[in-house]
Every structure is written in C-alpha cells, then in structure tokens.
Amino acid sequence: MSEEKNLKMWRDIVEQFKKSGQNQTQWCKNNNVNLRSLNKWYNYFKKITKRHKTGFL
C-alpha cells in the first residue's frame, strides 16, 4: 500500500472512531482494529492538527 493510501485509510479510521463516542478499547474490539495502531495514528493526526491550527506547518 502506498504511503498516501495508508494515511488516508488511517485518517478515515480515526474519524470513524472519533464519531463513535466510544473509548478506544471498545471501538477497536467492535471494529477489529489493533488498539496500539489506532492510538498511534490518533496521536499522529492530533499532533498534525494542533500544529496546523497554531501555524507551525
């Protein structure tokens, strides 16, 4: 999978999680997603968003 497709896939997964209202553990169990992977990507996109909002990008 290309890096661009991987980023899009994880961005979509993180958005689905955020919209669910569930905690990460429960959402991952319900959606067969690795908890560590979700946590890694959740924090990655959170960091990128924070930088963008503060003008560091």
Buried (B, 14 or more C-beta within 10 A) or exposed (E): EEEEEEBEEBBEBBEEBEEEEBEBEEBBEEEEBEEEEBEEBBEBBEEBEEEEEEEEE
